[in-house]
Every structure is written in structure tokens, then in C-alpha cells.
Amino acid sequence: MAGRMACVASVALPAAAPPKLLTYDSATDEDAVRRRSPKESATAPAEQPGPDRAR
């Protein structure tokens, strides 16, 4: 009996997740934006002053 309940739970729990996963948008998710910003700033090329910019 316990094996049946474990099987039902292991199928029912993931079955409830797809609506949340299908609506996930990494461009607007707060956590994804927060995690991405330090990585982007570390990989972005440093801005070099040009001839028309003061140092």
C-alpha cells in the first residue's frame, strides 16, 4: 500500500508543475535578472575612453 502511495505522489507532484514552468520567463523573473546582472557586468568589455572623451 505504501508503494502505491509513493507512486501516486511521485506522479502527481510533477504533474502540478508544468503550468508554472510553461509561464516562466527568464527575462522578467526577479531571481534570474538578479543572478544574471553580476555575470553580465563581469563579461562586458570595459569601456575605453575615446579621443573625444576626457580621462
All heavy atoms as TSV, in Angstrom:
chain	resi	resn	atom	element	x	y	z
A	1	MET	N	N	0.818	-1.189	0.000
A	1	MET	CA	C	0.000	0.000	0.000
A	1	MET	C	C	0.876	1.273	0.000
A	1	MET	O	O	0.560	2.233	-0.678
A	1	MET	CB	C	-0.914	-0.026	1.227
A	1	MET	CG	C	-1.899	1.087	1.250
A	1	MET	SD	S	-3.061	0.876	-0.091
A	1	MET	CE	C	-4.379	1.846	0.467
A	2	ALA	N	N	1.959	1.251	0.757
A	2	ALA	CA	C	2.833	2.416	0.822
A	2	ALA	C	C	3.511	2.667	-0.529
A	2	ALA	O	O	3.736	3.816	-0.907
A	2	ALA	CB	C	3.869	2.234	1.915
A	3	GLY	N	N	3.815	1.596	-1.233
A	3	GLY	CA	C	4.422	1.732	-2.551
A	3	GLY	C	C	3.483	2.405	-3.528
A	3	GLY	O	O	3.907	3.213	-4.363
A	4	ARG	N	N	2.195	2.099	-3.446
A	4	ARG	CA	C	1.210	2.732	-4.324
A	4	ARG	C	C	1.109	4.223	-4.033
A	4	ARG	O	O	1.033	5.040	-4.955
A	4	ARG	CB	C	-0.165	2.086	-4.137
A	4	ARG	CG	C	-0.253	0.702	-4.662
A	4	ARG	CD	C	-1.644	0.160	-4.459
A	4	ARG	NE	N	-1.664	-1.262	-4.737
A	4	ARG	CZ	C	-2.693	-2.038	-4.503
A	4	ARG	NH1	N	-3.794	-1.535	-3.980
A	4	ARG	NH2	N	-2.642	-3.309	-4.789
A	5	MET	N	N	1.102	4.560	-2.759
A	5	MET	CA	C	1.000	5.979	-2.379
A	5	MET	C	C	2.242	6.752	-2.838
A	5	MET	O	O	2.138	7.883	-3.294
A	5	MET	CB	C	0.814	6.115	-0.863
A	5	MET	CG	C	-0.482	5.503	-0.363
A	5	MET	SD	S	-1.937	6.203	-1.171
A	5	MET	CE	C	-1.988	7.783	-0.404
A	6	ALA	N	N	3.397	6.142	-2.722
A	6	ALA	CA	C	4.627	6.790	-3.163
A	6	ALA	C	C	4.603	6.984	-4.678
A	6	ALA	O	O	5.028	8.028	-5.186
A	6	ALA	CB	C	5.839	5.970	-2.751
A	7	CYS	N	N	4.073	6.002	-5.391
A	7	CYS	CA	C	3.987	6.099	-6.850
A	7	CYS	C	C	3.021	7.209	-7.250
A	7	CYS	O	O	3.311	8.008	-8.144
A	7	CYS	CB	C	3.532	4.764	-7.424
A	7	CYS	SG	S	3.392	4.765	-9.215
A	8	VAL	N	N	1.869	7.264	-6.601
A	8	VAL	CA	C	0.877	8.297	-6.907
A	8	VAL	C	C	1.458	9.681	-6.619
A	8	VAL	O	O	1.315	10.612	-7.417
A	8	VAL	CB	C	-0.420	8.060	-6.105
A	8	VAL	CG1	C	-1.352	9.253	-6.193
A	8	VAL	CG2	C	-1.120	6.797	-6.606
A	9	ALA	N	N	2.141	9.830	-5.489
A	9	ALA	CA	C	2.726	11.121	-5.137
A	9	ALA	C	C	3.835	11.510	-6.109
A	9	ALA	O	O	3.948	12.679	-6.499
A	9	ALA	CB	C	3.266	11.082	-3.719
A	10	SER	N	N	4.641	10.529	-6.543
A	10	SER	CA	C	5.743	10.857	-7.441
A	10	SER	C	C	5.252	11.238	-8.834
A	10	SER	O	O	5.977	11.869	-9.589
A	10	SER	CB	C	6.730	9.691	-7.524
A	10	SER	OG	O	6.119	8.574	-8.157
A	11	VAL	N	N	4.038	10.865	-9.177
A	11	VAL	CA	C	3.460	11.256	-10.463
A	11	VAL	C	C	2.644	12.537	-10.312
A	11	VAL	O	O	2.678	13.412	-11.177
A	11	VAL	CB	C	2.584	10.111	-11.036
A	11	VAL	CG1	C	1.805	10.576	-12.243
A	11	VAL	CG2	C	3.446	8.917	-11.371
A	12	ALA	N	N	1.937	12.687	-9.216
A	12	ALA	CA	C	1.054	13.840	-9.026
A	12	ALA	C	C	1.832	15.138	-8.807
A	12	ALA	O	O	1.437	16.188	-9.332
A	12	ALA	CB	C	0.122	13.592	-7.850
A	13	LEU	N	N	2.903	15.090	-8.068
A	13	LEU	CA	C	3.652	16.320	-7.777
A	13	LEU	C	C	4.266	16.935	-9.033
A	13	LEU	O	O	4.095	18.132	-9.290
A	13	LEU	CB	C	4.704	16.069	-6.703
A	13	LEU	CG	C	4.132	15.782	-5.309
A	13	LEU	CD1	C	5.243	15.420	-4.340
A	13	LEU	CD2	C	3.333	16.960	-4.799
A	14	PRO	N	N	4.968	16.185	-9.856
A	14	PRO	CA	C	5.494	16.783	-11.097
A	14	PRO	C	C	4.389	17.191	-12.074
A	14	PRO	O	O	4.563	18.115	-12.859
A	14	PRO	CB	C	6.369	15.689	-11.700
A	14	PRO	CG	C	6.714	14.799	-10.569
A	14	PRO	CD	C	5.550	14.857	-9.633
A	15	ALA	N	N	3.263	16.511	-12.019
A	15	ALA	CA	C	2.162	16.858	-12.924
A	15	ALA	C	C	1.597	18.238	-12.603
A	15	ALA	O	O	1.027	18.900	-13.468
A	15	ALA	CB	C	1.063	15.813	-12.839
A	16	ALA	N	N	1.760	18.703	-11.380
A	16	ALA	CA	C	1.265	20.021	-10.989
A	16	ALA	C	C	2.226	21.132	-11.395
A	16	ALA	O	O	1.846	22.301	-11.434
A	16	ALA	CB	C	1.044	20.056	-9.483
A	17	ALA	N	N	3.475	20.822	-11.722
A	17	ALA	CA	C	4.490	21.830	-12.019
A	17	ALA	C	C	4.431	22.425	-13.425
A	17	ALA	O	O	4.780	23.588	-13.590
A	17	ALA	CB	C	5.876	21.253	-11.771
A	18	PRO	N	N	4.033	21.724	-14.484
A	18	PRO	CA	C	4.120	22.296	-15.832
A	18	PRO	C	C	3.448	23.658	-16.032
A	18	PRO	O	O	4.028	24.490	-16.715
A	18	PRO	CB	C	3.496	21.223	-16.725
A	18	PRO	CG	C	3.840	19.964	-16.028
A	18	PRO	CD	C	3.703	20.302	-14.561
A	19	PRO	N	N	2.282	23.948	-15.457
A	19	PRO	CA	C	1.747	25.298	-15.689
A	19	PRO	C	C	2.710	26.398	-15.227
A	19	PRO	O	O	2.894	27.400	-15.908
A	19	PRO	CB	C	0.461	25.315	-14.869
A	19	PRO	CG	C	0.051	23.891	-14.787
A	19	PRO	CD	C	1.339	23.113	-14.726
A	20	LYS	N	N	3.357	26.206	-14.106
A	20	LYS	CA	C	4.326	27.181	-13.595
A	20	LYS	C	C	5.565	27.216	-14.496
A	20	LYS	O	O	6.109	28.283	-14.784
A	20	LYS	CB	C	4.708	26.810	-12.168
A	20	LYS	CG	C	5.649	27.760	-11.510
A	20	LYS	CD	C	4.949	29.002	-11.068
A	20	LYS	CE	C	5.871	29.821	-10.196
A	20	LYS	NZ	N	5.324	31.086	-9.851
A	21	LEU	N	N	6.012	26.077	-14.954
A	21	LEU	CA	C	7.195	26.019	-15.808
A	21	LEU	C	C	6.928	26.600	-17.193
A	21	LEU	O	O	7.809	27.216	-17.784
A	21	LEU	CB	C	7.681	24.578	-15.934
A	21	LEU	CG	C	8.204	23.939	-14.649
A	21	LEU	CD1	C	8.503	22.468	-14.873
A	21	LEU	CD2	C	9.440	24.660	-14.162
A	22	LEU	N	N	5.735	26.414	-17.704
A	22	LEU	CA	C	5.414	26.918	-19.043
A	22	LEU	C	C	5.297	28.436	-19.075
A	22	LEU	O	O	5.499	29.053	-20.110
A	22	LEU	CB	C	4.122	26.283	-19.552
A	22	LEU	CG	C	4.219	24.787	-19.857
A	22	LEU	CD1	C	2.856	24.239	-20.233
A	22	LEU	CD2	C	5.210	24.526	-20.962
A	23	THR	N	N	4.973	29.054	-17.939
A	23	THR	CA	C	4.829	30.509	-17.904
A	23	THR	C	C	6.100	31.211	-17.425
A	23	THR	O	O	6.119	32.433	-17.307
A	23	THR	CB	C	3.661	30.921	-16.988
A	23	THR	OG1	O	3.907	30.431	-15.672
A	23	THR	CG2	C	2.346	30.358	-17.501
A	24	TYR	N	N	7.164	30.470	-17.167
A	24	TYR	CA	C	8.421	31.050	-16.685
A	24	TYR	C	C	9.067	31.886	-17.788
A	24	TYR	O	O	9.167	31.469	-18.931
A	24	TYR	CB	C	9.385	29.940	-16.250
A	24	TYR	CG	C	10.724	30.452	-15.801
A	24	TYR	CD1	C	10.874	31.021	-14.549
A	24	TYR	CD2	C	11.830	30.380	-16.631
A	24	TYR	CE1	C	12.092	31.493	-14.139
A	24	TYR	CE2	C	13.056	30.842	-16.220
A	24	TYR	CZ	C	13.182	31.401	-14.974
A	24	TYR	OH	O	14.395	31.876	-14.577
A	25	ASP	N	N	9.501	33.080	-17.440
A	25	ASP	CA	C	10.176	33.961	-18.386
A	25	ASP	C	C	11.450	34.468	-17.722
A	25	ASP	O	O	11.399	35.251	-16.775
A	25	ASP	CB	C	9.264	35.128	-18.764
A	25	ASP	CG	C	9.885	36.041	-19.800
A	25	ASP	OD1	O	10.928	35.678	-20.372
A	25	ASP	OD2	O	9.320	37.116	-20.042
A	26	SER	N	N	12.595	34.024	-18.202
A	26	SER	CA	C	13.859	34.394	-17.573
A	26	SER	C	C	14.189	35.872	-17.734
A	26	SER	O	O	14.997	36.419	-16.998
A	26	SER	CB	C	15.003	33.545	-18.111
A	26	SER	OG	O	15.200	33.824	-19.473
A	27	ALA	N	N	13.568	36.539	-18.708
A	27	ALA	CA	C	13.845	37.963	-18.905
A	27	ALA	C	C	13.171	38.813	-17.838
A	27	ALA	O	O	13.655	39.897	-17.524
A	27	ALA	CB	C	13.363	38.391	-20.282
A	28	THR	N	N	12.068	38.330	-17.263
A	28	THR	CA	C	11.347	39.129	-16.276
A	28	THR	C	C	11.370	38.527	-14.881
A	28	THR	O	O	10.911	39.168	-13.938
A	28	THR	CB	C	9.880	39.313	-16.701
A	28	THR	OG1	O	9.279	38.030	-16.831
A	28	THR	CG2	C	9.799	40.066	-18.007
A	29	ASP	N	N	11.916	37.332	-14.721
A	29	ASP	CA	C	11.978	36.713	-13.412
A	29	ASP	C	C	12.989	37.466	-12.548
A	29	ASP	O	O	14.136	37.676	-12.949
A	29	ASP	CB	C	12.381	35.246	-13.543
A	29	ASP	CG	C	12.392	34.540	-12.204
A	29	ASP	OD1	O	11.307	34.407	-11.607
A	29	ASP	OD2	O	13.487	34.142	-11.761
A	30	GLU	N	N	12.566	37.886	-11.351
A	30	GLU	CA	C	13.425	38.708	-10.483
A	30	GLU	C	C	14.723	37.986	-10.129
A	30	GLU	O	O	15.799	38.586	-10.156
A	30	GLU	CB	C	12.685	39.060	-9.206
A	30	GLU	CG	C	11.500	39.973	-9.415
A	30	GLU	CD	C	10.744	40.211	-8.123
A	30	GLU	OE1	O	11.244	39.857	-7.035
A	30	GLU	OE2	O	9.637	40.762	-8.209
A	31	ASP	N	N	14.634	36.711	-9.788
A	31	ASP	CA	C	15.826	35.981	-9.396
A	31	ASP	C	C	16.781	35.801	-10.575
A	31	ASP	O	O	17.986	35.955	-10.424
A	31	ASP	CB	C	15.444	34.613	-8.816
A	31	ASP	CG	C	16.645	33.875	-8.273
A	31	ASP	OD1	O	17.385	34.473	-7.469
A	31	ASP	OD2	O	16.858	32.720	-8.660
A	32	ALA	N	N	16.247	35.507	-11.750
A	32	ALA	CA	C	17.099	35.326	-12.931
A	32	ALA	C	C	17.803	36.631	-13.299
A	32	ALA	O	O	18.987	36.630	-13.628
A	32	ALA	CB	C	16.272	34.830	-14.109
A	33	VAL	N	N	17.104	37.745	-13.216
A	33	VAL	CA	C	17.708	39.045	-13.526
A	33	VAL	C	C	18.790	39.374	-12.509
A	33	VAL	O	O	19.877	39.827	-12.867
A	33	VAL	CB	C	16.625	40.145	-13.562
A	33	VAL	CG1	C	17.248	41.524	-13.649
A	33	VAL	CG2	C	15.671	39.912	-14.721
A	34	ARG	N	N	18.521	39.103	-11.232
A	34	ARG	CA	C	19.496	39.395	-10.178
A	34	ARG	C	C	20.741	38.530	-10.345
A	34	ARG	O	O	21.853	39.005	-10.168
A	34	ARG	CB	C	18.847	39.157	-8.812
A	34	ARG	CG	C	19.718	39.526	-7.653
A	34	ARG	CD	C	19.014	39.447	-6.298
A	34	ARG	NE	N	18.269	38.212	-6.088
A	34	ARG	CZ	C	16.933	38.115	-6.099
A	34	ARG	NH1	N	16.198	39.165	-6.311
A	34	ARG	NH2	N	16.339	36.968	-5.884
A	35	ARG	N	N	20.592	37.268	-10.710
A	35	ARG	CA	C	21.736	36.392	-10.885
A	35	ARG	C	C	22.511	36.715	-12.155
A	35	ARG	O	O	23.715	36.517	-12.217
A	35	ARG	CB	C	21.289	34.931	-10.935
A	35	ARG	CG	C	20.800	34.415	-9.617
A	35	ARG	CD	C	20.230	33.022	-9.772
A	35	ARG	NE	N	19.678	32.536	-8.548
A	35	ARG	CZ	C	20.320	31.703	-7.727
A	35	ARG	NH1	N	21.515	31.287	-8.028
A	35	ARG	NH2	N	19.751	31.312	-6.621
A	36	ARG	N	N	21.830	37.173	-13.180
A	36	ARG	CA	C	22.471	37.444	-14.458
A	36	ARG	C	C	23.281	38.749	-14.416
A	36	ARG	O	O	24.331	38.841	-15.027
A	36	ARG	CB	C	21.410	37.523	-15.559
A	36	ARG	CG	C	21.978	37.723	-16.926
A	36	ARG	CD	C	20.931	37.679	-18.032
A	36	ARG	NE	N	19.694	38.322	-17.678
A	36	ARG	CZ	C	18.521	37.674	-17.550
A	36	ARG	NH1	N	18.448	36.397	-17.744
A	36	ARG	NH2	N	17.432	38.328	-17.226
A	37	SER	N	N	22.845	39.765	-13.697
A	37	SER	CA	C	23.497	41.077	-13.745
A	37	SER	C	C	24.970	41.045	-13.321
A	37	SER	O	O	25.789	41.659	-13.992
A	37	SER	CB	C	22.714	42.111	-12.955
A	37	SER	OG	O	22.595	41.740	-11.608
A	38	PRO	N	N	25.379	40.355	-12.258
A	38	PRO	CA	C	26.822	40.316	-11.958
A	38	PRO	C	C	27.627	39.600	-13.037
A	38	PRO	O	O	28.744	39.990	-13.332
A	38	PRO	CB	C	26.911	39.565	-10.643
A	38	PRO	CG	C	25.562	39.614	-10.049
A	38	PRO	CD	C	24.604	39.740	-11.194
A	39	LYS	N	N	27.056	38.570	-13.643
A	39	LYS	CA	C	27.767	37.837	-14.686
A	39	LYS	C	C	27.937	38.700	-15.925
A	39	LYS	O	O	28.979	38.692	-16.558
A	39	LYS	CB	C	27.019	36.556	-15.048
A	39	LYS	CG	C	27.056	35.515	-13.964
A	39	LYS	CD	C	26.292	34.292	-14.380
A	39	LYS	CE	C	26.249	33.266	-13.275
A	39	LYS	NZ	N	25.453	32.106	-13.640
A	40	GLU	N	N	26.907	39.453	-16.293
A	40	GLU	CA	C	26.993	40.301	-17.484
A	40	GLU	C	C	27.995	41.420	-17.280
A	40	GLU	O	O	28.751	41.754	-18.177
A	40	GLU	CB	C	25.626	40.862	-17.833
A	40	GLU	CG	C	24.705	39.835	-18.433
A	40	GLU	CD	C	23.332	40.395	-18.751
A	40	GLU	OE1	O	23.055	41.554	-18.402
A	40	GLU	OE2	O	22.551	39.672	-19.360
A	41	SER	N	N	28.024	41.999	-16.090
A	41	SER	CA	C	28.963	43.088	-15.859
A	41	SER	C	C	30.401	42.573	-15.828
A	41	SER	O	O	31.322	43.282	-16.201
A	41	SER	CB	C	28.627	43.816	-14.559
A	41	SER	OG	O	28.760	42.947	-13.455
A	42	ALA	N	N	30.588	41.324	-15.414
A	42	ALA	CA	C	31.941	40.757	-15.386
A	42	ALA	C	C	32.423	40.401	-16.785
A	42	ALA	O	O	33.613	40.463	-17.063
A	42	ALA	CB	C	31.967	39.511	-14.502
A	43	THR	N	N	31.500	40.044	-17.681
A	43	THR	CA	C	31.907	39.655	-19.026
A	43	THR	C	C	31.819	40.800	-20.025
A	43	THR	O	O	32.299	40.679	-21.138
A	43	THR	CB	C	31.036	38.493	-19.545
A	43	THR	OG1	O	29.674	38.907	-19.555
A	43	THR	CG2	C	31.201	37.258	-18.680
A	44	ALA	N	N	31.226	41.916	-19.638
A	44	ALA	CA	C	31.104	43.052	-20.545
A	44	ALA	C	C	32.479	43.690	-20.721
A	44	ALA	O	O	33.249	43.825	-19.767
A	44	ALA	CB	C	30.125	44.079	-19.985
A	45	PRO	N	N	32.812	44.083	-21.934
A	45	PRO	CA	C	34.113	44.720	-22.142
A	45	PRO	C	C	34.163	46.075	-21.432
A	45	PRO	O	O	33.173	46.792	-21.361
A	45	PRO	CB	C	34.185	44.890	-23.662
A	45	PRO	CG	C	32.789	44.793	-24.150
A	45	PRO	CD	C	32.040	43.967	-23.146
A	46	ALA	N	N	35.306	46.380	-20.906
A	46	ALA	CA	C	35.478	47.662	-20.215
A	46	ALA	C	C	35.406	48.787	-21.230
A	46	ALA	O	O	35.945	48.690	-22.339
A	46	ALA	CB	C	36.819	47.679	-19.488
A	47	GLU	N	N	34.756	49.847	-20.839
A	47	GLU	CA	C	34.604	50.975	-21.748
A	47	GLU	C	C	35.916	51.736	-21.801
A	47	GLU	O	O	36.455	52.167	-20.796
A	47	GLU	CB	C	33.479	51.884	-21.248
A	47	GLU	CG	C	33.129	52.962	-22.235
A	47	GLU	CD	C	31.923	53.757	-21.797
A	47	GLU	OE1	O	30.981	53.170	-21.284
A	47	GLU	OE2	O	31.972	54.985	-21.941
A	48	GLN	N	N	36.430	51.874	-22.975
A	48	GLN	CA	C	37.683	52.582	-23.178
A	48	GLN	C	C	37.383	54.031	-23.541
A	48	GLN	O	O	36.526	54.290	-24.368
A	48	GLN	CB	C	38.484	51.942	-24.314
A	48	GLN	CG	C	38.868	50.487	-24.059
A	48	GLN	CD	C	39.887	50.378	-22.936
A	48	GLN	OE1	O	40.729	51.250	-22.773
A	48	GLN	NE2	N	39.790	49.314	-22.166
A	49	PRO	N	N	38.075	54.973	-22.920
A	49	PRO	CA	C	37.850	56.379	-23.309
A	49	PRO	C	C	38.357	56.625	-24.713
A	49	PRO	O	O	39.452	56.209	-25.067
A	49	PRO	CB	C	38.624	57.166	-22.265
A	49	PRO	CG	C	39.609	56.206	-21.702
A	49	PRO	CD	C	39.036	54.827	-21.863
A	50	GLY	N	N	37.535	57.227	-25.518
A	50	GLY	CA	C	37.914	57.546	-26.894
A	50	GLY	C	C	38.584	58.906	-26.968
A	50	GLY	O	O	38.774	59.575	-25.942
A	51	PRO	N	N	38.977	59.340	-28.151
A	51	PRO	CA	C	39.649	60.626	-28.301
A	51	PRO	C	C	38.754	61.807	-27.912
A	51	PRO	O	O	39.254	62.847	-27.502
A	51	PRO	CB	C	40.024	60.694	-29.774
A	51	PRO	CG	C	39.278	59.604	-30.442
A	51	PRO	CD	C	38.837	58.638	-29.398
A	52	ASP	N	N	37.434	61.626	-28.020
A	52	ASP	CA	C	36.543	62.724	-27.690
A	52	ASP	C	C	36.107	62.699	-26.231
A	52	ASP	O	O	35.376	63.579	-25.787
A	52	ASP	CB	C	35.297	62.681	-28.604
A	52	ASP	CG	C	34.552	61.377	-28.449
A	52	ASP	OD1	O	35.165	60.371	-28.077
A	52	ASP	OD2	O	33.330	61.384	-28.705
A	53	ARG	N	N	36.592	61.734	-25.440
A	53	ARG	CA	C	36.214	61.650	-24.039
A	53	ARG	C	C	37.391	62.034	-23.156
A	53	ARG	O	O	38.528	61.679	-23.417
A	53	ARG	CB	C	35.786	60.225	-23.693
A	53	ARG	CG	C	34.537	59.810	-24.409
A	53	ARG	CD	C	34.107	58.483	-23.926
A	53	ARG	NE	N	32.911	58.077	-24.640
A	53	ARG	CZ	C	32.397	56.890	-24.564
A	53	ARG	NH1	N	32.934	55.985	-23.809
A	53	ARG	NH2	N	31.310	56.597	-25.254
A	54	ALA	N	N	37.096	62.757	-22.106
A	54	ALA	CA	C	38.141	63.150	-21.166
A	54	ALA	C	C	38.480	61.979	-20.269
A	54	ALA	O	O	37.620	61.189	-19.920
A	54	ALA	CB	C	37.662	64.334	-20.330
A	55	ARG	N	N	39.709	61.882	-19.869
A	55	ARG	CA	C	40.130	60.794	-18.992
A	55	ARG	C	C	39.964	61.174	-17.576
A	55	ARG	O	O	40.062	62.054	-16.977
A	55	ARG	CB	C	41.575	60.430	-19.251
A	55	ARG	CG	C	41.712	59.724	-20.541
A	55	ARG	CD	C	43.122	59.249	-20.729
A	55	ARG	NE	N	43.189	58.602	-22.020
A	55	ARG	CZ	C	43.932	57.571	-22.270
A	55	ARG	NH1	N	44.685	57.079	-21.327
A	55	ARG	NH2	N	43.959	57.027	-23.426
